[in-house]
Amino acid sequence: MELLLQKKADIRVLFGRERMSALHLAAERGNSGCIHLLLNAKADCNTVNFRGQTPLHLATLSQSVESVAALLEAGARHDICDNELKSPLHSAIIKTSRSTDIVHLLITAGADINGRDNFGCTPLHLAAINENSKAATVLVQAGADLSAKTKGGVSALDFLVRRTPDVLATIPRRLDSAVIVADHDPLDPDCELHLDFNVIVPGGDQQRLGETGFLITLVAAGQRHILQHPIIRAFLHLKWFKIRSLFIVSLLFHAVFVLSLSANILSIYVVHRNRNCSVANNQQPPLNNESDVMWDSTHCLYPQWPLWLQDAFKYLNLAFGALSLGKEFFQLLQTPSEYVRSSENYIQCFLIIGVVAINLPKNLNHGDWQQHMAAIIIVVAWMELMMHVGRFPVFGLYVQMFTTVAANIAKFLTAYMSLIIGFSLGLSVLYPETKSLALLPYSLVTTVVMMTGELEYSKYFYDDGYRPIYPITTLVVFLAFLLFVVVVLMNLLVGLAVSDIQGLRKSAGLDRLVRQTRLIARMESIVFSPWLNQLPCWFDTRARKFIQRKILVVPPTHHRLYTVRPNDPRDNRFPPDIKDNILKILLAKPHKKSYRELHRSNTNQSAPLTEELFDELMQNVHRLCHNCVSQIVLMNSSVENRLSKLENQWISTKKQLDTLIGILTERPLPSGPSPGGQQRNANSPGLSSHNF
């Protein structure tokens, strides 16, 4: 090739239908020597073939580190994509022999680690699909977007969980890198730390998509425990203060809706029906025309409301019901999959249906079903308001503990329901003339009430109206109920539901973080919704942009670091537990200079060995050992890479030797001079040249 280049061979010629240049062919074979010669001859390193591939694409496919390094040094562009929108970084991960070194080179050169191909796959997707754990680890540490989804809706984290679960341990280490020492030693009272939340929001599209994509992906992929990391908790704490004004507006809306619903139900089904109380008390026959009745408010059980007030509550309830319907419809259009999976949305839809049902005209003569529905709706509405209040970080832990214990009790009662039904039926047989035990529904309720300790033993055995017909059998059944249900079952239920208070608090705290994450994501989806662009012109675009910028923790236009002083009690930006956990992350990192200074100060002071000093010295020894182990791991990785290079060189040399032996075997050289040998050599000069 060097001779051809000296003879001015045209290096711009494209070969065959594939439109391959000489540099393409050299890169495809990983021939770094030919690549250097062509680059020195000013070959274009960004020429594309018929597939849209540059020489850098083919060099990464050949897994030749030297060829990739030479092309990048010559100015090869790593941002050119082929016809399938694959970048050289995509091509580097398809094969796994030396892909880690090539990925390092491309990332160092500034390659886009979140680029997508025709199927929406990022390099991290391909690394997980090919089960290339080393390349996936490098990409995660470099800040690859774990929430990036393919066109099929599968995130990169989902592929990591299924194909390369060993890479998941890299995520906490990536989050640890967000803690940076700004000033003073971590043990110093004036220590100042910087928090870089770009590890949580790596994409740069927060102005368009929001900042909670990574956190929602953790929850969806079953990795919700990572939400307990101090950096994520600090981010959620800041995010809550950014978005809490919107949540307060939402809470006030729900509170007014529940209050108007309650007032409307009371006015229709309590106050209105109380108007006949004076007639009933005076024992007068009911009149056909209600306006002819002279109301006596002194005999009413409930004070009368003015008619205009009742109408106001009715129309206010209908108005808020219509607004709630519009809100639910907007959320369904915005995130249909998330909306369908949330149980609270079904409760809200039930309340909207209830608003319509309880306000139906009375002349339709539907019977008393509205009274039953009104009672259920008012209970569900206030329970929903309690769950809404529980989204506040202050009350969230207690509300979540309540829901957890309630779910456990419901699950256990379902398992033991056959026992309760059996005793209720037995008591119905033994007390056939008692109203509270004769009918199954009332008997079941009475049995559940007796489970709480309200046995009323003297009533059922000694009162004249309740004496048992079969005293011996009744005594045996009652005693069995007392032992198996009241003593054993109730203590078992309480023990199973709240046996581990600390574990309950921990699980409830994690569930609270999940609920808070989903709430913030829902608020963000509303604020950043493209449907807001369809609003009338009175909703100013500048105001919408201002609100969107206001709720962002990581600005898209500049790099912002948040300062925290973990040892300063006056710093109240973060809760104390978050600050302590952040400081523990930093202390787990090696700080050689601090250790030397501490050792020097201890040596100079020659202080007596106390228990506190011994513990501190042992902690420093542990950190030094951890640092040494880390260095050994790095050295091992370097030695492994060098051995891999030597192995590749040996394989290449062995192939050349095998080729040479094959040529010598097919055409052996003569063992000695023979007559006419010089004449034959003279007549066939090409033979010796071929053998050579």
Buried (B, 14 or more C-beta within 10 A) or exposed (E): BEEEBEEEEEBEEBEEEEBBBBBBBBBBBBBBEBBBBBBEBEBBBBBBBEBBBBBBBBBBBBBBBBBBBBBBEBEBBBEBBBEEBBBBBBBBBBBBEBBBBBBBBBBEBEBBBBBBBEEBBBBBBBBBBBBBBBBBBBBBBBBBBBBBBBEEEBBBBBBBBEBBEEBBEBBBEBBBBBBEBEEBBBBEEEBBBBBBBBBBBBBBBBBEBBBBBBBBBBBBBEBBEBBEBBBBBBBBBBBBEBBBEBBEEBBEBBEBBBBBBBBBBBBBBEBBEBBBBBBEEEEEEEEEEEEEBEBEEEEBEBEBBEEEEBEBBBEBBBEBBEBBBEBBEBBBEBBEEBBEEBEEBEBBBBBBBBBEBBBEEEEEEEEEEBEEBBEEBBEBBEEBBEBBBBBBBEEBBEBBBBBBBEEBBEEBBEEBEEBBBBBBBBBBBBBEEBEBBBEEEBBBEBBBEBBEEEBEEEEBBEEEEBEBEEEEEBEEBBEEBBEBBBEEBEEEBEEBBBEEEEEBBEBBBBBBBBBBBBBBBBBBBBBBBEEBEEEEEEEEEEEBEEBBEEBBBBEBEEEBEBEBBBBEEEBEBBEEEBBEBBBEBBBEBBBEEBBEEBEEEBEEEEEEEEEEEEEBBEEBEEBEEEBEEEEEEEEEEEEEBEEBBEEBEEEEEEEEEEEEEEEEEEEEEEEEEEEEEEEEEEEEEEEEEEEE
